[in-house]
């Protein structure tokens, strides 16, 4: 009976072990070469010592280069995994909304044709979000603005659409307090990216801010446009403020809290701020609860 050869398992630590072993061996050879030079008795010892040192230096250089490539590969793998997790998180949200709108339409849970048209409009907006993200996946690269041509646009229009999608969810009835200044000048930011960031901030407040109200404001403050989202929850610990925007971090600090999510929403907000040179902050509001702020330059 023939046995199939078993595949060799390569663990994550294997490249590190090989590189460090090669580095240690090269350092040992370097020491040997130095000792030969110090204790030489003939010209042959000097030649052997110099040759040993040369090989040792080459080995050390090769080991360092290998370690650099290992570090870069690890960072690439982490970035790739983070991107896939972020896309999965972003796709799940519009899919859930579309299903909710479809169920409402199929069961005829609307008052009149105007409300039916509004539900269809929200569905189209969510489908548009999905199309945008799927296009990024097909391009096989994360959302990147380095080569994107962005024209100035009214972000308050995008924010109105985002808020409307949350108002359409009956579970949010009576919880949203909105103050949007329609006179804020146009800003060179892709409204789809802004909508993603705003949606995640509002969703985070509704999910983690308890059962109280959520206050959303968008106005001008000097040479910046400011989006603020405040909840009436218990606020955020000082230690959590430093890492709340890291991927997979959750304000509840537990995985069995019963609150859905993977801790990616606020990291998406931070990435948006970095892409457009904006500033994102979190603090505890004087009235209680947490307040998140995105400040975007108008010029």
Secondary structure per residue as TSV (DSSP state, phi and psi in degrees):
chain	resnum	aa	ss	phi	psi
A	1	X	-	360.0	124.6
A	2	X	-	-86.8	137.6
A	3	X	-	-101.2	133.5
A	4	X	-	-72.5	137.0
A	5	X	-	-64.2	134.4
A	6	X	-	-80.7	136.0
A	7	X	-	-65.4	145.5
A	8	X	-	-79.5	126.7
A	9	X	-	-84.3	128.7
A	10	X	-	-112.9	112.6
A	11	X	-	-83.4	163.2
A	12	X	T	-60.2	-32.1
A	13	X	T	-81.2	-11.9
A	14	X	H	-58.3	-49.4
A	15	X	H	-59.2	-37.8
A	16	X	H	-64.1	-43.2
A	17	X	H	-62.9	-45.0
A	18	X	H	-62.0	-44.7
A	19	X	H	-64.4	-42.7
A	20	X	H	-70.0	-34.2
A	21	X	H	-64.4	-42.4
A	22	X	H	-64.2	-39.4
A	23	X	H	-66.2	-43.3
A	24	X	H	-63.2	-41.4
A	25	X	H	-63.5	-40.6
A	26	X	H	-66.9	-39.7
A	27	X	H	-64.1	-39.7
A	28	X	H	-62.8	-40.7
A	29	X	H	-64.8	-36.5
A	30	X	H	-63.7	-43.6
A	31	X	H	-62.6	-41.2
A	32	X	H	-61.6	-43.7
A	33	X	H	-62.0	-40.9
A	34	X	H	-65.0	-41.3
A	35	X	H	-62.9	-41.9
A	36	X	H	-60.8	-38.3
A	37	X	H	-69.1	-35.8
A	38	X	H	-75.4	-29.9
A	39	X	T	-111.7	27.4
A	40	X	-	-64.7	144.7
A	41	X	-	-120.0	-13.3
A	42	X	S	-152.7	172.9
A	43	X	H	-63.8	-29.0
A	44	X	H	-64.9	-35.9
A	45	X	H	-64.7	-39.5
A	46	X	H	-64.5	-46.7
A	47	X	H	-61.1	-43.5
A	48	X	H	-65.0	-39.6
A	49	X	H	-64.2	-45.3
A	50	X	H	-63.7	-43.1
A	51	X	H	-62.9	-39.9
A	52	X	H	-64.6	-41.8
A	53	X	H	-64.9	-41.2
A	54	X	H	-61.2	-46.9
A	55	X	H	-63.6	-37.2
A	56	X	H	-65.4	-43.3
A	57	X	H	-63.6	-41.7
A	58	X	H	-61.5	-41.1
A	59	X	H	-65.0	-40.4
A	60	X	H	-64.7	-44.1
A	61	X	H	-61.9	-43.2
A	62	X	H	-63.6	-39.2
A	63	X	H	-65.4	-40.8
A	64	X	H	-64.7	-42.8
A	65	X	H	-61.2	-41.6
A	66	X	H	-62.5	-41.8
A	67	X	H	-64.3	-38.7
A	68	X	H	-61.7	-44.7
A	69	X	H	-66.0	-35.9
A	70	X	H	-64.2	-44.1
A	71	X	H	-61.9	-44.8
A	72	X	H	-63.6	-39.4
A	73	X	H	-65.7	-40.0
A	74	X	H	-63.5	-42.1
A	75	X	H	-63.9	-39.7
A	76	X	H	-62.9	-44.1
A	77	X	H	-62.8	-39.8
A	78	X	H	-66.3	-41.4
A	79	X	H	-63.8	-42.3
A	80	X	H	-63.6	-44.4
A	81	X	H	-64.7	-39.5
A	82	X	H	-65.0	-41.1
A	83	X	H	-62.6	-46.0
A	84	X	H	-64.0	-38.7
A	85	X	H	-67.0	-38.8
A	86	X	H	-65.3	-43.4
A	87	X	H	-64.3	-41.6
A	88	X	H	-59.9	-42.7
A	89	X	H	-63.3	-43.3
A	90	X	H	-70.1	-35.5
A	91	X	H	-71.1	-33.3
A	92	X	H	-64.1	-35.0
A	93	X	H	-65.7	-53.8
A	94	X	H	-64.3	-32.3
A	95	X	H	-62.4	-41.9
A	96	X	H	-64.6	-41.9
A	97	X	H	-64.9	-42.9
A	98	X	H	-61.6	-41.6
A	99	X	H	-63.0	-41.0
A	100	X	H	-63.1	-45.7
A	101	X	H	-64.7	-40.2
A	102	X	H	-63.8	-41.6
A	103	X	H	-63.2	-41.5
A	104	X	H	-62.5	-40.3
A	105	X	H	-71.6	-43.0
A	106	X	H	-66.4	-30.6
A	107	X	T	-93.6	4.8
A	108	X	T	55.8	43.5
A	109	X	-	-92.4	52.4
A	110	X	-	-135.4	153.7
A	111	X	S	-77.5	-45.4
A	112	X	S	-150.3	-175.3
A	113	X	H	-65.4	-31.9
A	114	X	H	-63.6	-43.4
A	115	X	H	-69.1	-34.3
A	116	X	H	-63.5	-44.4
A	117	X	H	-62.6	-36.7
A	118	X	H	-65.7	-41.6
A	119	X	H	-63.0	-41.8
A	120	X	H	-64.4	-38.7
A	121	X	H	-63.2	-41.8
A	122	X	H	-64.5	-39.3
A	123	X	H	-61.2	-43.7
A	124	X	H	-62.8	-37.1
A	125	X	H	-64.7	-42.3
A	126	X	H	-68.1	-37.4
A	127	X	H	-63.0	-38.0
A	128	X	H	-62.1	-40.5
A	129	X	H	-62.2	-42.6
A	130	X	H	-64.0	-42.1
A	131	X	H	-60.2	-41.1
A	132	X	H	-62.8	-44.8
A	133	X	H	-70.2	-40.0
A	134	X	H	-63.9	-36.5
A	135	X	H	-61.2	-39.3
A	136	X	H	-64.3	-37.4
A	137	X	H	-66.5	-43.9
A	138	X	H	-64.4	-27.7
A	139	X	T	-77.8	-7.5
A	140	X	T	58.7	39.7
A	141	X	S	-155.5	152.3
A	142	X	-	-65.8	164.9
A	143	X	-	-61.5	121.3
A	144	X	-	-139.3	130.8
A	145	X	-	-100.6	6.4
A	146	X	T	-62.9	-31.2
A	147	X	T	-119.9	16.7
A	148	X	-	-93.4	133.3
A	149	X	-	-90.6	115.5
A	150	X	-	-114.9	128.1
A	151	X	-	-99.7	156.7
A	152	X	-	-65.5	139.0
A	153	X	B	-148.3	163.5
A	154	X	-	-85.4	103.5
A	155	X	H	-69.1	-23.8
A	156	X	H	-64.4	-28.9
A	157	X	H	-66.4	-42.3
A	158	X	H	-64.7	-38.5
A	159	X	H	-67.4	-37.3
A	160	X	H	-58.7	-42.2
A	161	X	H	-65.8	-41.0
A	162	X	H	-62.3	-47.6
A	163	X	H	-62.7	-39.2
A	164	X	H	-61.0	-36.6
A	165	X	H	-65.9	-32.9
A	166	X	H	-76.5	-35.0
A	167	X	H	-64.4	-29.4
A	168	X	T	-67.0	-22.4
A	169	X	S	-82.8	114.0
A	170	X	G	-61.1	-23.6
A	171	X	G	-68.9	-16.7
A	172	X	G	-96.6	5.5
A	173	X	T	-60.5	127.8
A	174	X	T	80.0	4.4
A	175	X	T	-106.1	-13.6
A	176	X	E	-106.4	128.1
A	177	X	E	-118.1	114.6
A	178	X	E	-117.2	133.8
A	179	X	E	-137.4	97.3
A	180	X	E	-113.9	122.3
A	181	X	-	-86.2	111.5
A	182	X	T	-77.4	-1.7
A	183	X	T	-95.3	1.1
A	184	X	-	-62.2	131.7
A	185	X	-	-63.1	163.7
A	186	X	-	-67.6	149.9
A	187	X	B	-130.4	144.4
A	188	X	S	-81.2	72.0
A	189	X	S	-138.2	135.7
A	190	X	-	-63.7	119.8
A	191	X	H	-61.7	-25.3
A	192	X	H	-69.6	-41.0
A	193	X	H	-66.0	-40.5
A	194	X	H	-63.4	-40.6
A	195	X	H	-62.0	-40.1
A	196	X	H	-61.3	-45.8
A	197	X	H	-65.4	-46.8
A	198	X	H	-62.6	-41.8
A	199	X	H	-60.6	-41.9
A	200	X	H	-68.4	-37.2
A	201	X	H	-64.8	-46.1
A	202	X	H	-66.1	-43.3
A	203	X	H	-63.7	-37.6
A	204	X	H	-63.5	-41.7
A	205	X	H	-66.3	-41.9
A	206	X	H	-67.0	-33.9
A	207	X	H	-83.6	-44.7
A	208	X	H	-104.0	-4.3
A	209	X	S	-93.9	22.7
A	210	X	T	76.5	-154.7
A	211	X	T	-104.7	6.8
A	212	X	S	-78.1	-170.2
A	213	X	-	-81.4	159.2
A	214	X	E	-120.7	126.3
A	215	X	E	-106.0	123.2
A	216	X	E	-118.5	126.0
A	217	X	E	-136.2	147.8
A	218	X	E	-142.0	114.6
A	219	X	E	-152.4	177.2
A	220	X	E	-97.8	137.6
A	221	X	E	-133.8	91.0
A	222	X	T	72.1	-122.3
A	223	X	T	-99.7	20.7
A	224	X	E	-131.6	150.7
A	225	X	E	-100.5	132.7
A	226	X	E	-120.3	125.9
A	227	X	E	-104.4	124.9
A	228	X	E	-122.4	136.1
A	229	X	E	-130.7	116.8
A	230	X	E	-122.3	139.5
A	231	X	-	-115.1	178.7
A	232	X	-	-114.6	31.2
A	233	X	S	-81.3	-157.7
A	234	X	-	-86.4	-1.6
A	235	X	-	86.3	-171.0
A	236	X	-	-126.5	134.3
A	237	X	-	-64.2	151.0
A	238	X	H	-58.6	-40.7
A	239	X	H	-65.4	-34.1
A	240	X	H	-74.3	-24.7
A	241	X	H	-59.3	-32.1
A	242	X	T	-76.1	-22.6
A	243	X	T	-125.7	7.1
A	244	X	T	-64.2	-26.2
A	245	X	T	-91.4	1.2
A	246	X	S	-75.9	146.1
A	247	X	T	-61.9	142.1
A	248	X	T	73.3	6.3
A	249	X	-	-87.5	136.8
A	250	X	-	-126.9	137.3
A	251	X	T	-62.9	-24.6
A	252	X	T	-79.6	-11.5
A	253	X	-	58.7	29.2
A	254	X	-	-156.2	151.6
A	255	X	S	-97.3	-7.4
A	256	X	-	-114.0	30.4
A	257	X	S	-79.4	-10.7
A	258	X	S	84.6	-2.9
A	259	X	-	-92.0	124.0
A	260	X	-	-71.0	161.2
A	261	X	-	123.8	162.8
A	262	X	-	-118.4	9.3
A	263	X	S	74.1	32.9
A	264	X	-	-107.1	-18.6
A	265	X	H	-57.6	-47.4
A	266	X	H	-74.6	-26.4
A	267	X	H	-68.1	-31.5
A	268	X	H	-65.7	-39.3
A	269	X	H	-63.3	-43.9
A	270	X	H	-63.3	-41.9
A	271	X	H	-63.1	-39.3
A	272	X	H	-59.9	-45.2
A	273	X	H	-62.0	-41.2
A	274	X	H	-66.5	-40.2
A	275	X	H	-63.7	-34.5
A	276	X	T	-111.2	13.5
A	277	X	T	66.1	26.1
A	278	X	-	-89.8	174.8
A	279	X	E	-124.6	126.1
A	280	X	E	-116.5	134.4
A	281	X	E	-138.4	159.1
A	282	X	E	-135.7	141.1
A	283	X	E	-152.9	170.9
A	284	X	E	-92.7	123.9
A	285	X	-	-72.3	147.1
A	286	X	T	-58.1	-32.4
A	287	X	T	-77.4	-7.5
A	288	X	S	106.8	154.1
A	289	X	S	85.0	179.0
A	290	X	E	-100.0	147.8
A	291	X	E	-129.5	124.1
A	292	X	E	-105.1	137.8
A	293	X	E	-130.8	132.3
A	294	X	E	-118.2	118.3
A	295	X	E	-106.4	119.6
A	296	X	E	-116.5	129.5
A	297	X	E	-67.2	136.6
A	298	X	-	-84.8	-23.2
A	299	X	-	-104.4	360.0
